[in-house]
Amino acid sequence: MTAFITVAALSLACIGLGVAALVTLGLLTGRPTGERIALGFGTGLGLLGWLLFFPGIAGWMSFYPIMSLGIAGILLGAIAWHRLDPAPAPADEAAFSRYTPLLLAALAVVLFQNVLEAMAPPADADSLHYHFALPKKFVGEGIVSFVPRAVTGAIPMLLHMSYTAAYALGGEGALTGWTMLTGWMAGWLFFVFSRRHLSRDWSLAVALVFLTTPAMLYGAGTGQVEARITMFVLISVFAAVEAIRTGNGAEAALAGATAGFYAASKYLGLLFCAAAGVSMLLARNRIRCSALFFMAMLLAGGQWYLWNWLHTGDPTFPVLFTALNLPDSEIWTRSFDAWYRSNYYISENPVPHNLLSFLTFPFLALIGSPPQIESGRNGFGPLPLLLIPFVLAGMWQFRKRLFRSPLAIIGLIALGFCVLWFWSGTSQRARHILPIYPLALLCSLVLAQRWAARNAIFTLVATAVGLTIAVQMGAQTLQTWNYLPHAFGAETREAFLARNANYYPVAHWINKNLGPNDKVLTSANELIYQIDVPVYHAHPVIQALVDLSPASRNPSRFLQQIRRLSITHIVVTGPMNTKGVTGQTGNLGRFVNALLKAECLDVVAVLPMRQYSSRTLSAVGLRAPHHVRGAVYRLRGNACTL
């Protein structure tokens, strides 16, 4: 019940903050009620994350300050809503067609399966690593502290602030419930904007396609931010279209603010800001609209970049470390930066940066090759491929008026982002462009549907959409199978995690046997959230405080570094014997073996564990987990010598 109340209260707070801001800008007049709520929620979600930054860094990241902010948002929204003119009556539309109940029933099934996922503890690797681990850390410490870790620590965290609020007010259940609800709201907002170009049934269908897209199924119920960023993209793009059409400065400011919320949630948002910002040059009052866009963008998106700059000298740490010629420090050095770049950027860019690769990348992202793109399980489903012939035919038939359509602006912003994304050298994982996918999906489906209707082959497009929904819902059902024992059986939280979360027995042992005065070091990503005592993540690539790069060969230096961090215990997972001598090939394993030999460590636990390459396939018996061991070592005093 606490989780439900928390999620409901946060939802009302977001709607309230968003409605208050949009009423102030004069942007809700004449909109139907459903659109007002959806727009208010998406805008308010960004405002809530933006506002929580300040009590967070001030050390007020606790129940009462967060609750006070939520109540203030609800009250402001109630006052603003009262000032609004009555919503216009819905436009006349034919009664439900024979397809409407079927689409609504399918939507209900999808949402029910989302609920089952939200009822289970988090087990997604990235959520356990940092999406949920950082909010848990901030609430435990009562302050938003700087985390000197690239990619997963010193990052824009606007959306993570809303996760922190959910965890502070309602615990883990509220956290998983909040991610479920914000995933739903992304689908609702997509439906709302689709109604401007499609009928009710087609809008329901395209929303269903989006909600069951593999990348959405993978991320919407977890801490992955892309699903929620979709709301900022949709609001920004449609506000940009209105600003270009009317020259309305308030629309330009809204477009800039929501683009800034994207940048404050993920570094890729900077590329979206550039693509959407350039579109302001098409507005009637281009100078005024561009100025308002970029001022709002900087205000909404700049706080986390300033935060990083104050701590590292690099607003996009560590991207500009070399370009800014920053000096070596305890948290980052030139040699470590070279190791990070050679390891991270090469592994995240399997497709070469050339024109041919750019033109073929959409097909690679749909067919799942190369595997680093991860489109096999986190891609975009079959519909884009099925629509290609209809889209090309429509582009040719409507070529004379194609660029006069508002959809042309939407398509150009999406294309501009994709060009910048591909050529920037950032990670090529397909799910990172999920926020842009609804734009491409809407443009493609409208074009295909219009052409098919004109040429009397409407059934072919409808069949392609129907088959896509069926296939993707089947995939979601397979995924949901994993949650049934926990939702309807007697499976406990511990049993679910033992069956789904990598290395859980080690976390369970630590939580039972260690206390708040201990501090654990581990390089296993999935253990960070699961461990309740203080923990340090010694990743070999993305942090340098405990240097595990190939250049670090000195166990004595390693010992000095972990003592400086007040580490009391070390966890190692992987191949090892029953005495705790590890066969891990990385530096952590070699250093631990050296410390064992020098009697600097005591082996306090060696536990059998399972490692899952796919939780879904393991749950249905199609893939067996790997059996490994995990060991917990206790660091001795200063008597040992190396």
Sequence and secondary structure as in RCSB ss.txt:
>XXXX:A:sequence
MTAFITVAALSLACIGLGVAALVTLGLLTGRPTGERIALGFGTGLGLLGWLLFFPGIAGWMSFYPIMSLGIAGIL
LGAIAWHRLDPAPAPADEAAFSRYTPLLLAALAVVLFQNVLEAMAPPADADSLHYHFALPKKFVGEGIVSFVPRA
VTGAIPMLLHMSYTAAYALGGEGALTGWTMLTGWMAGWLFFVFSRRHLSRDWSLAVALVFLTTPAMLYGAGTGQV
EARITMFVLISVFAAVEAIRTGNGAEAALAGATAGFYAASKYLGLLFCAAAGVSMLLARNRIRCSALFFMAMLLA
GGQWYLWNWLHTGDPTFPVLFTALNLPDSEIWTRSFDAWYRSNYYISENPVPHNLLSFLTFPFLALIGSPPQIES
GRNGFGPLPLLLIPFVLAGMWQFRKRLFRSPLAIIGLIALGFCVLWFWSGTSQRARHILPIYPLALLCSLVLAQR
WAARNAIFTLVATAVGLTIAVQMGAQTLQTWNYLPHAFGAETREAFLARNANYYPVAHWINKNLGPNDKVLTSAN
ELIYQIDVPVYHAHPVIQALVDLSPASRNPSRFLQQIRRLSITHIVVTGPMNTKGVTGQTGNLGRFVNALLKAEC
LDVVAVLPMRQYSSRTLSAVGLRAPHHVRGAVYRLRGNACTL
>XXXX:A:secstr
 HHHHHHHHHHHHHHHHHHHHHHHHT STT  HHHHHHHHHHHHHHHHHHHHHHHHHTT  SHHHHHHHHHHHHH
HHHHHHHHS             SSHHHHHHHHHHHHHHHHHHHHS    HHIIIIITHHHHHHHHHTS      T
TTTSS  HHHHHHHHHHHHHHHHHHHHHHHHHHHHHHHHHHHHHTTTS HHHHHHHHHHHHTSHHHHHHTTSS S
HHHHHHHHHHHHHHHHHHHHH  HHHHHHHHHHHHHHHTT TTHHHHHHHHHHHGGGSTTHHHHHHHHHHHHHHH
H HHHHHHHHHHS TTTTTTTTTTT    SS  HHHHHHHIIIIIHHT  S SSHHHHHHHHHHHHHT SGGG H
HHHS  SHHHHHHHHHHHHHHHTTTTGGGSHHHHHHHHHHHHHHHHHHTT    GGGGGGGHHHHHHHHHHHHHH
HHHHTT HHHHHHHHHHHHHHHHHHHHHHHGGGHHHHHS   HHHHHHHHSTTHHHHHHHHHH  TT  EEE  T
THHHH  S EEE  TTT  SS  STT   HHHHHHHHHHTT  EEEEEESB TTS B   SHHHHHHHHHHHTT 
EEEEEEEEEEE S HHHHHTTSS  EEEEEEEEEE  TT   
